[in-house]
């Protein structure tokens, strides 16, 4: 793929020994390389943010699946590990920002890759909104003063939904500011936040298991609103599916990572593995330590209720404060990933206002306009919560489907290339070691990753009235995911058609220009 550099002249950023890694792809180093292995791991782990997402969606999973929803966790983890393994191979071969867009384009063609990137970046913007909404699950539980709108903190209530939007907008202002300042500041916040999250997650696990009220056998019981075992598992899987996305962010930050061909593949896998293990233990510990499985609290208040009621207000609120840190860092990391996707696509001139979106501030090493764009659009989505509480769930599930589809638009072409014998396993990383490769396991792992991703996309997008419109009368929320995805594709197709016509018109005008001066 070739690119056209913006016409304005900018001073080169400080050089790094890794800068030449972009030369074979036709790019020059503009982003600042300052991330080591732990920072790369933090980029993927903080996007997943096990504390943010488990606390945000535990109540939903339990409400529809009952205790048996725990078993969806290992099932989703195995499926996502196959996807992560494929991405690890690609991160070693294409260490570029805008990973999904770049990988899909190089495995298929520019048009297909563009739609993969378009779906991914829109999905990431929705994920930013969904992550910011998670503050509502923890801040009012710490102190009632954080309930700025009304009295009911439940995110499914009108008061709770509106308050979630207010808290989310405040958080987005802060994360946007950090994403404009400097990538070293962003990296420090990410690393400190991830360290605090891991420590907090381990403490929560230990305390929950030491306060168990029942045995693990409870996880084989259904209940809590699911219609049979199959229905309970299909809807209950939303929690695990929402948690275990974003591990590709370690690859997304490749142009800012030292030795990316060696580092990114390993941090993609370790970020997902660590989050999957910690999250599964937290879910299990919450089920075992809950004061009651039948009083209705677990399906409404989720893990916040378990911590404050089982561990006491003091300890519970201290741990919830750690969850607040995780939510903030997760929102920051997701916004950063979306910024890099916008930057990568704009650098190739494939988005509206590409020249501005592709501009990197030489002082900070950050693409500032993408940060502002993502922040404003994500805040606008939060306003849907003022319209109806159902928007809380609609936003969350929509972003998962968008990312799952974008992932499938990478694993699909990758499988085709493998079956044709066109995906090579050769090459070495920056240390001279062979690039990460699945070897003979490549085809079966890739096939499982693709089938799993497509099936999960269908499951998540299925317009279940009981899930998306429980109160009735809001058909647009029941079909929100399908409508949003369709609108995204139509908008993308319209833009590409407009660009094609504009390009032809410009070419014709240029061709006719010399004749007009004779």
C-alpha positions in Angstrom: 0.0 0.0 0.0 1.4 3.4 -0.9 0.6 6.6 0.8 0.7 10.3 0.1 2.2 12.5 2.8 0.4 15.7 3.7 1.6 18.7 1.8 2.5 20.8 4.8 6.1 20.4 6.1 6.6 19.4 9.7 9.8 18.9 11.6 10.7 15.3 12.1 10.2 13.8 15.6 13.1 12.4 17.6 14.5 9.4 15.9 14.4 5.8 17.3 16.3 2.7 16.3 12.8 1.2 15.4 12.0 4.1 13.0 13.1 2.2 9.9 10.4 -0.5 10.5 7.9 1.7 8.7 9.9 2.2 5.6 8.9 -1.0 3.8 5.2 0.0 4.2 5.7 3.4 2.7 5.3 5.5 5.9 7.7 7.7 7.8 7.9 7.8 11.6 5.7 10.5 13.0 4.3 9.1 16.3 6.8 9.1 19.2 8.2 5.7 20.1 8.2 5.6 23.9 6.4 2.3 24.9 8.1 -0.7 26.3 6.8 -4.2 26.8 4.7 -3.4 30.0 3.3 -0.2 28.3 2.3 -2.3 25.3 0.7 -4.9 27.6 -1.1 -2.0 29.5 -2.5 -0.8 26.2 -4.3 -4.1 25.6 -5.2 -4.8 29.2 -6.6 -1.4 29.9 -8.9 -1.5 26.8 -10.2 -4.9 28.1 -10.3 -3.4 31.6 -11.6 -6.4 33.4 -12.8 -4.4 36.5 -14.7 -1.9 34.3 -16.5 -4.3 32.2 -17.2 -7.1 34.7 -18.7 -4.6 37.1 -20.6 -2.9 34.3 -22.2 -6.1 32.8 -22.2 -8.7 35.7 -25.8 -7.7 36.7 -27.0 -8.1 33.2 -25.4 -11.6 32.7 -26.9 -12.8 36.0 -30.3 -11.3 35.4 -30.7 -13.3 32.2 -28.6 -16.3 32.8 -28.5 -17.0 36.5 -25.4 -18.6 38.1 -24.9 -20.8 35.0 -23.8 -17.7 33.0 -20.4 -18.2 34.5 -19.7 -21.0 32.0 -20.0 -18.6 29.1 -16.8 -17.0 30.4 -14.4 -19.9 29.6 -16.2 -20.5 26.3 -15.8 -16.9 25.1 -12.2 -16.8 26.4 -11.2 -19.8 24.3 -12.9 -18.3 21.2 -11.2 -15.0 21.7 -7.8 -16.6 22.2 -8.1 -18.1 18.7 -8.7 -14.6 17.4 -5.9 -13.1 19.5 -3.5 -15.8 18.2 -4.3 -14.8 14.6 -3.8 -11.2 15.5 -0.4 -12.0 17.1 0.8 -13.3 13.8 -0.3 -10.2 12.0 1.1 -7.8 14.6 4.5 -9.4 13.9 4.3 -8.9 10.2 2.5 -5.6 10.0 3.5 -3.4 13.0 1.3 -0.5 12.1 -1.3 1.8 13.7 -4.8 1.2 12.6 -4.2 -2.5 13.0 -7.6 -3.9 11.8 -7.7 -1.5 8.8 -4.1 -2.2 7.9 -4.3 -6.0 8.3 -7.6 -6.4 6.5 -6.4 -4.2 3.6 -3.2 -6.2 3.1 -4.9 -9.6 3.4 -7.8 -8.7 1.0 -8.0 -5.4 -0.9 -8.3 -1.7 -0.1 -12.1 -1.5 -0.4 -12.7 -4.4 2.0 -10.0 -3.2 4.4 -11.5 0.3 4.3 -14.9 -1.0 5.5 -13.2 -3.1 8.2 -11.5 0.0 9.4 -14.7 2.1 9.1 -16.7 -0.4 11.1 -13.9 -0.7 13.7 -13.4 3.0 14.3 -17.2 3.6 14.6 -17.3 0.7 17.0 -14.4 2.0 19.0 -16.2 5.4 19.4 -19.3 3.6 20.7 -17.1 1.5 23.1 -15.7 4.8 24.4 -19.2 5.9 25.3 -20.0 2.5 26.8 -16.9 2.5 29.0 -17.6 6.0 30.3 -21.1 4.9 31.2 -19.6 2.3 33.6 -19.0 5.1 36.2 -22.6 4.9 37.1 -22.2 1.3 38.3 -19.6 2.3 41.0 -19.5 6.1 41.9 -23.1 6.3 43.4 -22.3 3.1 45.3 -19.2 4.8 46.9 -21.1 8.0 47.7 -24.7 9.0 47.1 -23.5 12.5 46.2 -22.3 11.2 42.8 -26.0 10.7 41.9 -26.3 14.2 40.5 -29.6 13.5 38.6 -32.6 12.2 40.6 -32.5 9.5 43.3 -32.4 6.1 41.6 -28.8 5.0 40.7 -29.8 1.9 38.7 -28.5 2.4 35.2 -31.8 1.0 33.8 -33.8 3.7 35.5 -34.4 7.2 33.9 -32.5 8.9 36.8 -29.6 6.4 36.6 -29.3 6.6 32.8 -29.3 10.4 32.8 -26.7 10.5 35.6 -24.5 8.0 33.8 -24.5 10.4 30.8 -23.4 13.3 33.0 -20.6 11.4 34.7 -19.5 10.0 31.3 -19.2 13.4 29.7 -17.1 14.7 32.6 -14.8 11.6 32.2 -14.5 12.1 28.4 -13.4 15.7 28.9 -10.5 14.5 31.1 -9.5 11.6 28.8 -9.6 13.8 25.7 -7.3 16.3 27.5 -4.8 13.5 28.3 -4.9 12.2 24.7 -4.0 15.7 23.4 -1.1 16.4 25.9 1.6 13.8 25.3 1.9 10.1 24.7 4.4 9.8 27.5 1.8 11.2 29.9 -0.8 8.8 28.5 1.6 5.9 28.9 2.4 6.7 32.5 -1.3 7.0 33.4 -2.0 3.7 31.6 0.8 1.8 33.4 -0.1 3.2 36.8 -3.8 2.5 36.2 -3.3 -1.1 35.0 -1.0 -1.8 37.9 -3.6 -0.5 40.3 -6.3 -2.5 38.5 -4.4 -5.8 38.6 -3.7 -5.3 42.3 -7.3 -4.4 43.0 -8.5 -7.4 41.0 -6.3 -9.8 42.9 -7.5 -8.3 46.2 -11.1 -8.6 45.2 -10.7 -12.2 44.2 -9.0 -13.1 47.4 -11.6 -11.3 49.6 -14.5 -12.8 47.6 -13.3 -16.3 47.9 -12.5 -15.9 51.6 -16.1 -14.7 52.1 -17.8 -17.5 50.2 -21.3 -18.4 51.2 -21.7 -21.5 48.9 -19.8 -24.0 46.8 -18.8 -23.7 43.1 -21.5 -26.2 42.3 -24.0 -23.3 42.2 -22.7 -22.4 38.8 -24.6 -25.4 37.3 -27.9 -23.8 38.3 -30.1 -21.7 36.0 -32.5 -19.0 37.0 -32.6 -15.3 37.1 -34.8 -14.7 34.1 -33.3 -16.9 31.4 -35.7 -18.9 29.2 -34.1 -22.4 29.5 -30.4 -23.3 29.6 -29.7 -22.4 25.9 -31.3 -19.0 26.2 -29.6 -18.3 29.5 -26.2 -19.0 28.0 -26.8 -17.1 24.8 -27.8 -13.9 26.5 -25.5 -14.5 29.5 -22.6 -14.6 27.1 -23.0 -10.9 26.5 -21.0 -10.2 29.7 -18.0 -12.2 28.6 -18.2 -11.0 25.0 -18.2 -7.4 26.2 -15.3 -7.8 28.5 -12.9 -9.7 26.2 -12.5 -7.2 23.3 -9.8 -4.7 22.6 -6.7 -6.9 23.1 -5.7 -5.8 19.6 -4.8 -2.4 21.1 -1.3 -3.7 21.8 -1.0 -4.0 18.0 -2.7 -0.7 17.5 0.1 1.0 19.4 2.9 -0.7 17.3 4.2 2.6 15.8 4.8 3.9 19.4 6.3 0.6 20.7 10.0 -0.4 20.8 10.7 -3.7 19.0 7.0 -4.0 17.9 7.4 -7.2 15.9 8.6 -9.0 19.0 6.6 -7.2 21.7 3.1 -6.7 20.3 2.3 -10.4 19.5 3.2 -11.4 23.1 1.4 -8.6 24.7 -1.8 -9.2 22.7 -1.9 -12.7 24.1 -0.8 -11.9 27.6 -3.3 -9.0 27.9 -6.2 -11.3 26.9 -5.0 -14.2 29.0 -4.5 -12.2 32.1 -7.8 -10.4 31.8 -9.6 -13.6 31.0 -8.2 -15.3 34.1 -8.8 -12.5 36.5 -12.3 -11.8 35.1 -13.4 -15.4 35.4 -12.3 -15.6 39.0 -14.1 -12.3 39.9 -17.3 -13.6 38.3 -17.0 -16.9 40.2 -16.1 -15.2 43.4 -19.0 -12.8 43.1 -21.4 -15.7 42.7 -19.9 -17.5 45.7 -19.8 -14.5 48.1 -23.2 -12.9 47.3 -25.3 -12.7 50.4 -28.3 -14.0 48.4 -28.9 -15.2 44.9 -32.6 -14.8 45.0 -33.3 -11.4 46.6 -33.1 -9.5 43.3 -30.0 -7.4 44.2 -27.5 -9.4 42.2 -29.4 -8.9 38.9 -29.8 -5.1 39.5 -26.8 -3.9 41.5 -24.3 -6.6 40.5 -20.8 -6.8 42.0 -21.0 -3.4 43.7 -23.8 -4.9 45.9 -21.6 -8.0 46.7 -18.6 -5.9 47.7 -20.4 -3.5 50.0 -22.6 -6.1 51.6 -20.2 -9.0 52.0 -17.0 -7.1 52.7 -18.4 -4.1 54.6 -18.8 -0.6 53.5 -15.3 0.5 54.2 -13.4 -2.2 52.4 -16.1 -2.4 49.7 -15.9 1.3 48.9 -12.1 1.3 48.9 -12.2 -1.5 46.3 -14.9 0.3 44.3 -12.6 3.4 44.2 -10.0 1.1 42.5 -12.7 0.2 40.0 -13.2 3.9 39.3 -9.5 4.2 38.4 -10.0 1.2 36.0 -13.0 2.8 34.3 -11.1 6.0 33.8 -8.0 4.3 32.4 -10.1 2.0 30.2 -11.9 5.0 28.7 -8.6 6.6 28.0 -7.1 3.5 26.4 -10.1 2.9 24.2 -10.2 6.6 23.0 -6.4 6.3 22.3 -7.0 3.2 20.1 -9.8 5.0 18.2 -7.5 7.9 17.6 -4.8 5.7 16.1 -7.3 4.1 13.8 -8.5 7.5 12.6 -4.9 8.6 12.2 -4.0 5.5 10.2 -6.9 5.8 7.8 -6.5 9.5 7.4 -2.8 9.1 6.7 -3.8 7.2 3.6 -6.3 9.9 2.6 -9.3 7.7 3.2 -11.4 9.7 5.5 -13.2 13.1 5.4 -10.8 15.9 6.5 -7.9 13.5 6.2 -5.2 16.2 6.2 -6.3 17.4 9.6 -6.9 14.0 11.1 -3.5 12.8 9.9 -1.6 15.7 11.4 0.7 14.8 14.3 1.7 17.6 16.7 5.5 17.7 16.5 5.8 18.9 20.1 3.6 16.2 21.8 3.9 13.4 19.2 0.1 13.0 19.4 -2.6 13.3 16.7 -4.7 15.9 18.5 -7.6 16.3 16.0 -8.6 12.6 16.2 -8.6 12.8 20.0 -11.1 15.8 19.9 -13.2 14.0 17.2 -13.5 10.8 19.2 -14.3 12.7 22.4 -17.0 14.8 20.9 -18.7 12.0 19.0 -18.6 9.7 22.1 -20.1 12.4 24.3 -22.9 12.9 21.7 -23.7 9.2 21.9 -24.1 9.5 25.7 -26.9 11.9 25.2 -29.0 8.9 24.1 -29.2 8.0 27.8 -31.4 11.0 28.4 -33.8 9.7 25.8 -34.3 6.3 27.4 -32.6 3.9 29.9 -32.6 1.2 27.2 -29.9 3.2 25.5 -27.4 1.9 28.2 -27.7 -1.6 27.0 -28.1 -0.7 23.3 -24.8 1.2 23.3 -23.0 -1.6 25.1 -24.1 -4.4 22.8 -23.8 -2.4 19.6 -20.1 -1.7 20.2 -19.4 -5.4 20.7 -21.1 -6.4 17.5 -19.1 -3.7 15.5 -15.8 -5.0 16.9 -16.6 -8.6 16.4 -17.5 -8.0 12.7 -14.4 -6.0 12.2 -12.4 -8.8 13.7 -14.1 -11.3 11.3 -13.1 -9.0 8.4 -9.5 -9.8 9.3 -9.7 -13.5 10.2 -11.8 -14.2 7.1 -9.3 -12.9 4.5 -6.5 -14.4 6.6 -8.1 -17.9 6.4 -8.5 -17.5 2.6 -4.8 -16.6 2.3 -3.8 -19.6 4.4 -5.9 -22.0 2.3 -4.3 -20.6 -0.9 -0.9 -21.1 0.7 -0.2 -17.3 0.4 0.3 -16.7 4.2 4.0 -17.2 4.8 5.5 -18.0 8.2 9.0 -16.6 7.4 10.8 -13.6 8.6 12.5 -12.5 11.8 11.8 -9.9 14.5 14.1 -7.1 15.7 16.2 -9.5 17.7 16.7 -11.9 14.8 14.3 -14.5 16.2 11.6 -16.1 14.0 8.4 -14.1 13.9 5.5 -15.4 16.0 3.7 -18.1 14.0 1.0 -20.7 14.6 2.7 -23.1 12.2 0.6 -26.1 11.3 -2.1 -25.0 13.7 -2.7 -21.9 11.7 -5.6 -23.2 9.6 -7.7 -24.9 12.3 -7.1 -22.0 14.8 -8.0 -19.4 12.1 -11.1 -21.3 11.1 -12.3 -21.5 14.7 -11.7 -17.8 15.1 -13.7 -16.9 12.1 -16.7 -19.2 12.8 -16.7 -18.2 16.5 -16.7 -14.4 15.6 -19.5 -14.7 13.1 -21.7 -16.8 15.4 -21.2 -14.4 18.3 -22.0 -11.4 16.0 -25.3 -13.0 15.2 -26.1 -13.8 18.8 -25.2 -10.3 20.0 -27.2 -8.5 17.2 -30.3 -10.7 17.4 -33.2 -8.3 18.2 -34.5 -9.9 21.3 -37.4 -7.8 22.7 -36.8 -9.1 26.2 -33.2 -7.9 26.1 -33.3 -4.6 24.2 -36.9 -3.4 24.8 -38.1 -5.0 28.1 -40.6 -2.1 28.7 -42.0 -2.3 25.2 -42.9 0.5 22.8 -39.3 1.2 21.7 -38.9 -0.8 18.5 -35.9 1.2 17.6 -34.0 0.0 20.7 -34.9 -3.6 19.9 -33.4 -3.2 16.4 -30.8 -0.6 17.5 -27.8 -2.8 16.8 -29.0 -3.8 13.3 -30.1 -0.2 12.5 -26.8 1.2 13.7 -24.7 -1.3 11.7 -26.8 -0.7 8.6 -26.5 3.1 9.0 -22.7 2.7 9.4 -22.4 0.7 6.2 -24.7 3.1 4.2 -22.8 6.1 5.4 -19.5 4.4 4.5 -20.8 3.5 1.0 -22.1 7.0 0.5 -18.8 8.6 1.4 -16.9 6.2 -0.9 -19.3 6.9 -3.8 -18.9 10.7 -3.2 -15.1 10.3 -3.1 -15.1 8.3 -6.3 -17.1 11.0 -8.1 -15.0 13.8 -6.7 -11.8 12.0 -7.8 -13.1 11.5 -11.3 -14.2 15.1 -11.5 -10.8 16.3 -10.3 -9.0 14.1 -12.8 -11.2 15.4 -15.7 -10.6 19.0 -14.6 -6.9 18.5 -14.4 -6.8 16.8 -17.8 -8.8 19.7 -19.3 -6.8 22.5 -17.6 -3.9 22.7 -20.1 -6.4 23.1 -23.1 -8.1 26.0 -21.4 -4.9 28.0 -21.5 -4.0 27.5 -25.2 
